[in-house]
Amino acid sequence: MAISVVMPALEMAQETGKVISWLKKEGESVTTGDPLLEIETDKAVMEVESPGDGILAGVKAAPGDDVPVGQTIAWIVRAGEALPGDEVVALGTNDSRRQSGRKITAPANATATPAPTEPQPGGQTTRISPKARRLASEHGLTLAGLRGSGPDGEILASDILAAAQTKAKKSASVLTAVADSGGAVSRLMAERTTQSWTTVPHFFVVRDVDATALNEAHQKLGREIEKSHGVKLTHSDLLIALVACVLAKHPRVNASWATDGVSENPEVNISVAMAVEGGVVAPVIHNANRIELREVAVQRQALTERARKGKLRLADLSEATFTISNLGMFGIDSFTAIIVPPQAAILAVGAIVDRVVPFHGTPMIRPMITLTLSNDHRVVDGAQAARFMKDLAETIGDPMKYLSL
């Protein structure tokens, strides 16, 4: 059956996306995950991947076209398969080249394929259209408890898209930007930071932490990871892994604010703010508390490369539950960051700087790092934030106890 390629939604506020270029030609064979086209939203330039195996056909959007979110822009079909809308791709079974440019009209007496049913709890079944089923799979949605708006409760594509938007609202929106669009970037960042600052009750907790053990771990583990995986370990990688461990013990700091109250996230997905040409992006390390340090480093490097090339994918920017913003590489001692709704907190990381501090009652020069946690007071109270920072400081003070390669 034909699979539609739709204009994806990166966030609820997105209404359209612009087609930048097609990476596959109409009539060309594709497999699941192949890059099909590049699109531009108000958040980023990204690639859209093929949702299935087959032949790219029925392309409806040209480069430069603005297309509403959720609208079909092409189809993936089998050779000779009819397209919705009474179109047929006239291709031989062993030839992916277009053999005929004609549109062949289906017989007038052709009937629509009835919607299959989906088992529900209690033995009941719910009708669901094929398109809705595919969209549910693409968005990772379960159908249990979903009430359709079609006849007899049939679940339609619009129901799935609405549910996907609700899911997206609960995941983190990210401060990203479209390259080479300075005016749009400035407006976008101004709108989002203003909205967050004026609607989220921020409060801040600051902690100076001795980074001696962190530096030692960076040197020791960095050599091992670079030798085994060819990846340069950064202090940010170490902090991602350590923060993830602490977040797993402090679910309230990893929670989100929703219209119906606080929602604790089942995963620890850490987005990392990155400066790129034209703005800031915040790609996500998913399940950061469940992967080894080397995998964190590998993923972070891959995300950094894609961000610099403007090739971030939808999945790279989705479902963050906590954000780290590190300006230490720019020599910034400390700063406060604005929360990215609906996340409950964001950690601002300054530079590691030698300072004279008391150490066992004696003034000594130690490498110190300043961490500032911005919190949404609707979700996190002062005591919860303080306990999180206390545990984080202790974890950074003995990182080898918590890290595995």
FENZI-V696732 format. One record per pair of residues at least 12 apart in sequence whose C-alpha atoms are under 8 Angstrom apart, sorted by sequence separation. I is the first residue (numbers start at 1). GAP is how many residues later the second one is. D is the distance in Angstrom with one decimal. If there is no record, write none. Layout:
# FENZI-V696732
i:I gap:GAP d:D
i:I gap:GAP d:D
This chain:
# FENZI-V696732
i:23 gap:12 d:6.5
i:24 gap:12 d:5.4
i:35 gap:12 d:6.1
i:36 gap:12 d:5.7
i:37 gap:12 d:7.3
i:60 gap:12 d:7.7
i:61 gap:12 d:5.5
i:77 gap:12 d:8.0
i:79 gap:12 d:5.3
i:80 gap:12 d:7.1
i:115 gap:12 d:6.0
i:116 gap:12 d:5.8
i:221 gap:12 d:7.7
i:222 gap:12 d:7.7
i:252 gap:12 d:6.5
i:271 gap:12 d:5.3
i:272 gap:12 d:6.4
i:325 gap:12 d:7.5
i:336 gap:12 d:6.0
i:354 gap:12 d:5.3
i:355 gap:12 d:6.3
i:373 gap:12 d:7.7
i:23 gap:13 d:5.1
i:24 gap:13 d:7.0
i:35 gap:13 d:5.8
i:36 gap:13 d:5.3
i:60 gap:13 d:4.9
i:61 gap:13 d:7.7
i:79 gap:13 d:6.2
i:80 gap:13 d:7.7
i:115 gap:13 d:5.5
i:116 gap:13 d:6.6
i:251 gap:13 d:6.3
i:271 gap:13 d:4.0
i:272 gap:13 d:7.8
i:303 gap:13 d:7.4
i:335 gap:13 d:6.4
i:354 gap:13 d:4.3
i:355 gap:13 d:6.5
i:22 gap:14 d:6.1
i:23 gap:14 d:4.8
i:35 gap:14 d:4.3
i:36 gap:14 d:5.8
i:59 gap:14 d:5.8
i:60 gap:14 d:5.8
i:79 gap:14 d:5.6
i:89 gap:14 d:7.8
i:115 gap:14 d:4.6
i:116 gap:14 d:7.2
i:175 gap:14 d:6.9
i:251 gap:14 d:7.4
i:254 gap:14 d:6.9
i:270 gap:14 d:5.5
i:271 gap:14 d:6.1
i:285 gap:14 d:6.9
i:334 gap:14 d:7.5
i:335 gap:14 d:7.5
i:353 gap:14 d:5.2
i:354 gap:14 d:6.0
i:22 gap:15 d:4.1
i:23 gap:15 d:7.2
i:34 gap:15 d:5.2
i:35 gap:15 d:6.2
i:58 gap:15 d:7.8
i:59 gap:15 d:4.2
i:88 gap:15 d:6.2
i:114 gap:15 d:7.8
i:115 gap:15 d:6.3
i:218 gap:15 d:7.1
i:269 gap:15 d:6.3
i:270 gap:15 d:5.2
i:285 gap:15 d:7.2
i:334 gap:15 d:6.7
i:335 gap:15 d:7.0
i:352 gap:15 d:5.9
i:353 gap:15 d:5.3
i:21 gap:16 d:5.6
i:22 gap:16 d:6.4
i:33 gap:16 d:4.9
i:34 gap:16 d:5.3
i:58 gap:16 d:5.1
i:59 gap:16 d:6.9
i:87 gap:16 d:5.4
i:88 gap:16 d:5.6
i:218 gap:16 d:7.2
i:269 gap:16 d:5.7
i:270 gap:16 d:6.5
i:334 gap:16 d:4.6
i:352 gap:16 d:5.3
i:353 gap:16 d:6.5
i:373 gap:16 d:7.9
i:20 gap:17 d:7.4
i:21 gap:17 d:5.3
i:32 gap:17 d:7.3
i:33 gap:17 d:5.0
i:57 gap:17 d:6.1
i:58 gap:17 d:5.7
i:79 gap:17 d:7.9
i:86 gap:17 d:8.0
i:87 gap:17 d:5.7
i:88 gap:17 d:7.6
i:175 gap:17 d:7.7
i:218 gap:17 d:6.6
i:269 gap:17 d:4.3
i:270 gap:17 d:7.9
i:323 gap:17 d:7.7
i:333 gap:17 d:4.7
i:334 gap:17 d:7.3
i:352 gap:17 d:4.6
i:19 gap:18 d:7.4
i:20 gap:18 d:5.3
i:21 gap:18 d:7.2
i:32 gap:18 d:5.1
i:33 gap:18 d:6.6
i:56 gap:18 d:7.1
i:57 gap:18 d:5.2
i:86 gap:18 d:7.0
i:87 gap:18 d:6.2
i:268 gap:18 d:6.7
i:269 gap:18 d:5.2
i:270 gap:18 d:6.6
i:332 gap:18 d:5.5
i:333 gap:18 d:5.1
i:351 gap:18 d:5.9
i:352 gap:18 d:7.7
i:19 gap:19 d:6.3
i:20 gap:19 d:5.1
i:31 gap:19 d:6.6
i:32 gap:19 d:5.4
i:33 gap:19 d:7.5
i:56 gap:19 d:5.9
i:57 gap:19 d:6.1
i:86 gap:19 d:5.2
i:87 gap:19 d:7.3
i:141 gap:19 d:8.0
i:267 gap:19 d:7.7
i:268 gap:19 d:5.1
i:269 gap:19 d:5.9
i:331 gap:19 d:7.5
i:332 gap:19 d:5.7
i:333 gap:19 d:7.7
i:350 gap:19 d:6.1
i:351 gap:19 d:7.3
i:19 gap:20 d:4.6
i:20 gap:20 d:6.5
i:30 gap:20 d:7.1
i:32 gap:20 d:4.3
i:55 gap:20 d:8.0
i:56 gap:20 d:4.9
i:57 gap:20 d:6.9
i:86 gap:20 d:5.2
i:218 gap:20 d:7.4
i:248 gap:20 d:6.9
i:267 gap:20 d:5.8
i:268 gap:20 d:6.0
i:283 gap:20 d:6.5
i:331 gap:20 d:5.6
i:333 gap:20 d:7.6
i:349 gap:20 d:7.5
i:350 gap:20 d:5.4
i:18 gap:21 d:5.4
i:19 gap:21 d:6.5
i:31 gap:21 d:5.9
i:32 gap:21 d:5.2
i:55 gap:21 d:5.3
i:56 gap:21 d:6.7
i:214 gap:21 d:7.9
i:247 gap:21 d:7.1
i:268 gap:21 d:6.3
i:322 gap:21 d:6.0
i:325 gap:21 d:7.4
i:327 gap:21 d:7.7
i:328 gap:21 d:6.4
i:330 gap:21 d:7.7
i:349 gap:21 d:6.3
i:350 gap:21 d:6.5
i:17 gap:22 d:6.3
i:18 gap:22 d:5.0
i:30 gap:22 d:7.7
i:31 gap:22 d:4.1
i:54 gap:22 d:5.5
i:55 gap:22 d:5.2
i:135 gap:22 d:7.0
i:141 gap:22 d:7.9
i:321 gap:22 d:5.6
i:322 gap:22 d:7.3
i:323 gap:22 d:7.2
i:324 gap:22 d:5.9
i:325 gap:22 d:6.2
i:326 gap:22 d:5.9
i:327 gap:22 d:6.2
i:328 gap:22 d:4.3
i:329 gap:22 d:6.5
i:349 gap:22 d:5.0
i:17 gap:23 d:5.7
i:18 gap:23 d:6.4
i:30 gap:23 d:5.7
i:31 gap:23 d:6.4
i:53 gap:23 d:7.0
i:54 gap:23 d:5.2
i:55 gap:23 d:6.1
i:121 gap:23 d:7.3
i:132 gap:23 d:6.7
i:141 gap:23 d:7.3
i:320 gap:23 d:7.8
i:321 gap:23 d:7.9
i:322 gap:23 d:6.2
i:323 gap:23 d:4.8
i:324 gap:23 d:4.9
i:325 gap:23 d:5.0
i:326 gap:23 d:4.5
i:327 gap:23 d:5.6
i:328 gap:23 d:3.5
i:348 gap:23 d:5.8
i:349 gap:23 d:6.7
i:17 gap:24 d:4.9
i:29 gap:24 d:7.8
i:30 gap:24 d:5.6
i:52 gap:24 d:6.7
i:53 gap:24 d:7.8
i:54 gap:24 d:5.2
i:55 gap:24 d:7.0
i:82 gap:24 d:7.9
i:120 gap:24 d:6.1
i:132 gap:24 d:5.4
i:133 gap:24 d:7.9
i:136 gap:24 d:6.0
i:214 gap:24 d:7.8
i:244 gap:24 d:6.4
i:283 gap:24 d:7.9
i:322 gap:24 d:6.0
i:323 gap:24 d:6.3
i:324 gap:24 d:6.2
i:325 gap:24 d:6.1
i:326 gap:24 d:6.3
i:327 gap:24 d:6.9
i:328 gap:24 d:6.9
i:347 gap:24 d:6.8
i:348 gap:24 d:5.0
i:16 gap:25 d:7.0
i:17 gap:25 d:7.9
i:29 gap:25 d:5.7
i:30 gap:25 d:5.8
i:51 gap:25 d:7.9
i:54 gap:25 d:7.6
i:58 gap:25 d:7.6
i:118 gap:25 d:7.8
i:120 gap:25 d:7.8
i:127 gap:25 d:7.9
i:129 gap:25 d:7.4
i:131 gap:25 d:7.7
i:132 gap:25 d:4.1
i:135 gap:25 d:6.6
i:139 gap:25 d:6.4
i:324 gap:25 d:7.4
i:347 gap:25 d:5.8
i:348 gap:25 d:6.3
i:29 gap:26 d:4.4
i:30 gap:26 d:6.8
i:50 gap:26 d:7.9
i:127 gap:26 d:7.0
i:128 gap:26 d:5.3
i:129 gap:26 d:6.4
i:131 gap:26 d:6.0
i:132 gap:26 d:7.7
i:135 gap:26 d:7.5
i:244 gap:26 d:7.4
i:281 gap:26 d:7.2
i:347 gap:26 d:4.6
i:348 gap:26 d:7.8
i:14 gap:27 d:7.4
i:28 gap:27 d:5.6
i:29 gap:27 d:6.4
i:126 gap:27 d:6.9
i:127 gap:27 d:4.5
i:128 gap:27 d:4.5
i:129 gap:27 d:5.8
i:132 gap:27 d:7.7
i:346 gap:27 d:5.9
i:347 gap:27 d:6.4
i:14 gap:28 d:7.3
i:27 gap:28 d:5.8
i:28 gap:28 d:5.7
i:126 gap:28 d:6.2
i:127 gap:28 d:6.2
i:128 gap:28 d:6.3
i:129 gap:28 d:7.2
i:132 gap:28 d:6.1
i:345 gap:28 d:6.7
i:346 gap:28 d:5.3
i:26 gap:29 d:7.7
i:27 gap:29 d:5.3
i:58 gap:29 d:7.9
i:126 gap:29 d:7.4
i:283 gap:29 d:7.8
i:345 gap:29 d:5.4
i:346 gap:29 d:6.9
i:26 gap:30 d:5.1
i:27 gap:30 d:5.7
i:240 gap:30 d:7.1
i:274 gap:30 d:7.6
i:345 gap:30 d:4.5
i:25 gap:31 d:7.1
i:26 gap:31 d:5.3
i:276 gap:31 d:6.9
i:277 gap:31 d:7.5
i:285 gap:31 d:8.0
i:344 gap:31 d:5.8
i:345 gap:31 d:6.2
i:24 gap:32 d:7.6
i:26 gap:32 d:7.4
i:57 gap:32 d:6.9
i:276 gap:32 d:5.9
i:284 gap:32 d:5.6
i:344 gap:32 d:5.0
i:10 gap:33 d:7.8
i:26 gap:33 d:6.7
i:274 gap:33 d:8.0
i:283 gap:33 d:5.2
i:284 gap:33 d:5.7
i:283 gap:34 d:4.8
i:284 gap:34 d:6.9
i:286 gap:34 d:7.6
i:282 gap:35 d:6.6
i:283 gap:35 d:7.8
i:284 gap:35 d:7.7
i:337 gap:35 d:8.0
i:339 gap:35 d:6.5
i:344 gap:35 d:6.2
i:284 gap:36 d:6.0
i:333 gap:36 d:7.7
i:334 gap:36 d:5.8
i:336 gap:36 d:6.1
i:338 gap:36 d:6.9
i:339 gap:36 d:7.2
i:344 gap:36 d:7.0
i:333 gap:37 d:6.9
i:334 gap:37 d:7.1
i:335 gap:37 d:6.9
i:336 gap:37 d:7.5
i:337 gap:37 d:6.4
i:339 gap:37 d:7.5
i:334 gap:38 d:7.4
i:336 gap:38 d:6.8
i:21 gap:41 d:7.7
i:22 gap:41 d:7.3
i:55 gap:41 d:7.1
i:248 gap:41 d:7.0
i:282 gap:41 d:7.9
i:19 gap:42 d:7.1
i:21 gap:42 d:5.2
i:19 gap:43 d:6.6
i:20 gap:43 d:5.0
i:19 gap:44 d:4.8
i:20 gap:44 d:5.9
i:244 gap:44 d:5.7
i:245 gap:44 d:5.4
i:5 gap:45 d:7.3
i:18 gap:45 d:7.6
i:19 gap:45 d:5.4
i:244 gap:45 d:4.8
i:5 gap:46 d:7.0
i:18 gap:46 d:6.0
i:19 gap:46 d:5.6
i:271 gap:46 d:7.9
i:4 gap:47 d:8.0
i:18 gap:47 d:5.5
i:19 gap:47 d:6.6
i:241 gap:47 d:6.4
i:3 gap:48 d:7.3
i:18 gap:48 d:4.3
i:19 gap:48 d:7.6
i:240 gap:48 d:7.3
i:241 gap:48 d:6.5
i:3 gap:49 d:6.9
i:17 gap:49 d:5.5
i:18 gap:49 d:6.2
i:271 gap:49 d:5.6
i:16 gap:50 d:6.1
i:17 gap:50 d:5.4
i:269 gap:50 d:6.8
i:270 gap:50 d:5.6
i:271 gap:50 d:7.6
i:273 gap:50 d:7.2
i:16 gap:51 d:5.2
i:17 gap:51 d:6.5
i:241 gap:51 d:7.9
i:269 gap:51 d:4.9
i:270 gap:51 d:6.1
i:271 gap:51 d:6.3
i:272 gap:51 d:5.8
i:273 gap:51 d:6.4
i:274 gap:51 d:7.8
i:16 gap:52 d:4.2
i:17 gap:52 d:6.6
i:241 gap:52 d:6.3
i:268 gap:52 d:7.8
i:269 gap:52 d:5.2
i:270 gap:52 d:5.0
i:271 gap:52 d:4.7
i:272 gap:52 d:5.1
i:273 gap:52 d:5.1
i:15 gap:53 d:5.8
i:16 gap:53 d:5.1
i:268 gap:53 d:6.2
i:269 gap:53 d:6.5
i:270 gap:53 d:5.5
i:271 gap:53 d:6.4
i:272 gap:53 d:6.2
i:273 gap:53 d:7.3
i:15 gap:54 d:5.6
i:267 gap:54 d:7.7
i:268 gap:54 d:7.6
i:270 gap:54 d:7.2
i:14 gap:55 d:7.4
i:238 gap:55 d:7.2
i:241 gap:55 d:7.1
i:237 gap:56 d:7.3
i:240 gap:56 d:7.6
i:265 gap:56 d:7.0
i:237 gap:59 d:6.2
i:7 gap:60 d:6.8
i:9 gap:60 d:5.8
i:237 gap:60 d:5.6
i:7 gap:61 d:6.9
i:8 gap:61 d:5.7
i:9 gap:61 d:7.2
i:7 gap:62 d:5.0
i:8 gap:62 d:6.1
i:6 gap:63 d:7.4
i:7 gap:63 d:5.2
i:234 gap:63 d:7.6
i:237 gap:63 d:7.3
i:6 gap:64 d:5.3
i:7 gap:64 d:5.7
i:233 gap:64 d:6.0
i:6 gap:65 d:5.3
i:7 gap:65 d:6.6
i:229 gap:65 d:7.7
i:232 gap:65 d:7.5
i:256 gap:65 d:7.1
i:6 gap:66 d:4.3
i:7 gap:66 d:6.7
i:231 gap:66 d:6.8
i:255 gap:66 d:6.8
i:5 gap:67 d:5.5
i:6 gap:67 d:5.6
i:29 gap:67 d:5.8
i:231 gap:67 d:6.4
i:254 gap:67 d:5.8
i:4 gap:68 d:6.0
i:5 gap:68 d:5.8
i:6 gap:68 d:7.2
i:28 gap:68 d:5.5
i:254 gap:68 d:6.1
i:4 gap:69 d:7.5
i:5 gap:69 d:5.1
i:27 gap:69 d:5.8
i:28 gap:69 d:6.5
i:225 gap:69 d:6.2
i:4 gap:70 d:6.0
i:5 gap:70 d:5.5
i:27 gap:70 d:5.5
i:231 gap:70 d:7.5
i:4 gap:71 d:4.5
i:5 gap:71 d:7.2
i:27 gap:71 d:5.4
i:3 gap:72 d:5.5
i:4 gap:72 d:6.3
i:26 gap:72 d:8.0
i:2 gap:73 d:6.4
i:3 gap:73 d:5.0
i:2 gap:74 d:5.7
i:3 gap:74 d:6.5
i:2 gap:75 d:4.7
i:1 gap:76 d:6.8
i:2 gap:76 d:7.2
i:1 gap:77 d:7.6
i:2 gap:79 d:7.4
i:1 gap:80 d:7.6
i:2 gap:80 d:7.6
i:2 gap:81 d:6.4
i:2 gap:82 d:7.7
i:240 gap:84 d:7.7
i:257 gap:84 d:7.6
i:258 gap:84 d:6.9
i:171 gap:85 d:7.9
i:256 gap:85 d:7.7
i:257 gap:85 d:5.2
i:170 gap:86 d:6.9
i:256 gap:86 d:5.1
i:257 gap:86 d:6.7
i:51 gap:87 d:7.6
i:170 gap:87 d:7.8
i:256 gap:87 d:4.7
i:257 gap:87 d:6.6
i:170 gap:88 d:6.6
i:255 gap:88 d:6.5
i:256 gap:88 d:5.3
i:254 gap:89 d:7.4
i:255 gap:89 d:5.8
i:236 gap:90 d:7.3
i:254 gap:90 d:6.6
i:70 gap:91 d:7.3
i:253 gap:91 d:6.0
i:254 gap:91 d:7.4
i:252 gap:92 d:8.0
i:253 gap:92 d:6.3
i:185 gap:93 d:6.6
i:186 gap:93 d:8.0
i:185 gap:94 d:6.2
i:182 gap:96 d:5.7
i:179 gap:97 d:7.8
i:180 gap:97 d:7.1
i:181 gap:97 d:6.4
i:182 gap:97 d:7.8
i:179 gap:98 d:5.8
i:180 gap:98 d:5.7
i:179 gap:99 d:4.8
i:178 gap:100 d:6.6
i:179 gap:100 d:7.2
i:177 gap:101 d:6.5
i:178 gap:101 d:7.3
i:177 gap:102 d:5.1
i:176 gap:103 d:6.7
i:177 gap:103 d:5.9
i:176 gap:104 d:5.0
i:177 gap:104 d:6.4
i:175 gap:105 d:6.2
i:176 gap:105 d:4.0
i:175 gap:106 d:5.7
i:176 gap:106 d:6.4
i:174 gap:107 d:7.1
i:175 gap:107 d:6.3
i:174 gap:108 d:5.9
i:293 gap:110 d:6.6
i:292 gap:111 d:7.4
i:293 gap:111 d:6.1
i:294 gap:111 d:5.5
i:292 gap:112 d:5.6
i:293 gap:112 d:5.2
i:292 gap:113 d:5.4
i:262 gap:116 d:8.0
i:262 gap:117 d:6.2
i:257 gap:121 d:7.4
i:253 gap:122 d:8.0
i:257 gap:122 d:6.6
i:256 gap:123 d:7.3
i:255 gap:124 d:7.3
i:253 gap:126 d:7.6
i:4 gap:127 d:7.7
i:252 gap:127 d:6.9
i:253 gap:127 d:6.3
i:3 gap:128 d:7.8
i:252 gap:128 d:6.4
i:3 gap:131 d:7.8
i:179 gap:131 d:7.1
i:253 gap:131 d:7.7
i:43 gap:132 d:7.4
i:44 gap:132 d:6.1
i:204 gap:132 d:7.7
i:252 gap:132 d:7.7
i:253 gap:132 d:7.3
i:43 gap:133 d:4.9
i:44 gap:133 d:5.2
i:45 gap:133 d:6.1
i:43 gap:134 d:4.9
i:44 gap:134 d:4.6
i:45 gap:134 d:7.4
i:42 gap:135 d:6.8
i:43 gap:135 d:5.9
i:44 gap:135 d:7.4
i:253 gap:135 d:7.7
i:42 gap:136 d:6.5
i:41 gap:137 d:7.4
i:202 gap:137 d:7.7
i:40 gap:138 d:7.3
i:250 gap:138 d:6.5
i:200 gap:139 d:7.9
i:197 gap:141 d:6.8
i:200 gap:141 d:8.0
i:211 gap:141 d:7.1
i:247 gap:141 d:7.7
i:42 gap:142 d:7.8
i:196 gap:142 d:7.1
i:197 gap:142 d:7.8
i:246 gap:142 d:7.1
i:174 gap:143 d:6.9
i:196 gap:143 d:6.6
i:173 gap:144 d:8.0
i:196 gap:144 d:6.9
i:173 gap:145 d:7.3
i:193 gap:145 d:6.8
i:196 gap:145 d:6.6
i:246 gap:145 d:6.7
i:42 gap:146 d:7.6
i:172 gap:146 d:6.7
i:173 gap:146 d:7.7
i:246 gap:146 d:6.1
i:171 gap:147 d:6.8
i:172 gap:147 d:5.2
i:173 gap:147 d:7.5
i:171 gap:148 d:4.2
i:172 gap:148 d:4.7
i:170 gap:149 d:7.9
i:171 gap:149 d:6.0
i:172 gap:149 d:5.9
i:243 gap:149 d:6.7
i:246 gap:149 d:7.8
i:168 gap:150 d:7.8
i:171 gap:150 d:6.7
i:172 gap:150 d:7.9
i:242 gap:150 d:7.4
i:168 gap:151 d:7.2
i:12 gap:153 d:5.6
i:242 gap:153 d:6.7
i:11 gap:154 d:7.1
i:12 gap:154 d:7.9
i:212 gap:154 d:7.0
i:242 gap:154 d:7.0
i:211 gap:155 d:7.8
i:212 gap:155 d:5.9
i:9 gap:156 d:8.0
i:12 gap:156 d:6.8
i:210 gap:156 d:6.8
i:211 gap:156 d:5.4
i:212 gap:156 d:7.7
i:11 gap:157 d:6.1
i:12 gap:157 d:6.4
i:210 gap:157 d:6.0
i:211 gap:157 d:5.3
i:239 gap:157 d:8.0
i:242 gap:157 d:7.2
i:245 gap:157 d:7.5
i:10 gap:158 d:7.8
i:11 gap:158 d:7.1
i:210 gap:158 d:4.7
i:211 gap:158 d:6.2
i:209 gap:159 d:5.6
i:210 gap:159 d:6.5
i:208 gap:160 d:6.5
i:209 gap:160 d:5.3
i:242 gap:160 d:7.1
i:208 gap:161 d:5.7
i:209 gap:161 d:6.3
i:242 gap:161 d:7.4
i:11 gap:162 d:6.6
i:208 gap:162 d:4.5
i:209 gap:162 d:7.5
i:241 gap:162 d:7.3
i:207 gap:163 d:5.8
i:208 gap:163 d:6.3
i:206 gap:164 d:7.1
i:207 gap:164 d:5.3
i:175 gap:165 d:7.5
i:206 gap:165 d:5.8
i:207 gap:165 d:6.5
i:174 gap:166 d:6.6
i:206 gap:166 d:4.4
i:173 gap:167 d:6.6
i:205 gap:167 d:5.7
i:206 gap:167 d:6.4
i:172 gap:168 d:7.0
i:173 gap:168 d:6.5
i:204 gap:168 d:6.6
i:205 gap:168 d:5.2
i:172 gap:169 d:6.3
i:173 gap:169 d:7.2
i:204 gap:169 d:5.6
i:205 gap:169 d:6.7
i:172 gap:170 d:5.7
i:204 gap:170 d:4.6
i:171 gap:171 d:6.9
i:172 gap:171 d:5.9
i:203 gap:171 d:5.8
i:204 gap:171 d:6.2
i:170 gap:172 d:6.5
i:171 gap:172 d:7.8
i:202 gap:172 d:6.4
i:203 gap:172 d:5.4
i:169 gap:173 d:7.5
i:202 gap:173 d:5.5
i:203 gap:173 d:6.8
i:201 gap:174 d:7.9
i:202 gap:174 d:5.1
i:203 gap:174 d:6.7
i:201 gap:175 d:5.6
i:202 gap:175 d:6.2
i:200 gap:176 d:6.1
i:201 gap:176 d:5.6
i:200 gap:177 d:7.9
i:201 gap:177 d:7.0
i:205 gap:180 d:7.0
i:225 gap:180 d:7.7
i:205 gap:181 d:6.9
i:207 gap:182 d:7.0
i:214 gap:182 d:6.1
i:217 gap:182 d:6.9
i:213 gap:183 d:7.1
i:214 gap:183 d:6.9
i:217 gap:183 d:6.7
i:205 gap:184 d:7.9
i:209 gap:184 d:5.9
i:213 gap:184 d:5.7
i:214 gap:184 d:7.6
i:221 gap:184 d:7.9
i:211 gap:185 d:7.0
i:212 gap:185 d:7.5
i:213 gap:185 d:6.2
i:214 gap:185 d:6.4
i:207 gap:186 d:7.8
i:210 gap:186 d:7.9
i:211 gap:186 d:6.8
i:213 gap:186 d:6.8
i:209 gap:187 d:7.7
i:210 gap:187 d:6.7
i:209 gap:188 d:7.7
i:46 gap:264 d:6.6
i:47 gap:264 d:6.2
i:45 gap:265 d:5.6
i:46 gap:265 d:5.0
i:47 gap:265 d:7.0
i:48 gap:265 d:7.2
i:44 gap:266 d:7.3
i:45 gap:266 d:6.4
i:46 gap:266 d:5.0
i:47 gap:266 d:5.6
i:48 gap:266 d:7.8
i:45 gap:267 d:7.0
i:46 gap:267 d:5.2
i:47 gap:267 d:7.8
i:44 gap:268 d:7.5
i:46 gap:268 d:7.0
i:10 gap:304 d:6.5
i:10 gap:307 d:8.0
i:10 gap:308 d:7.5
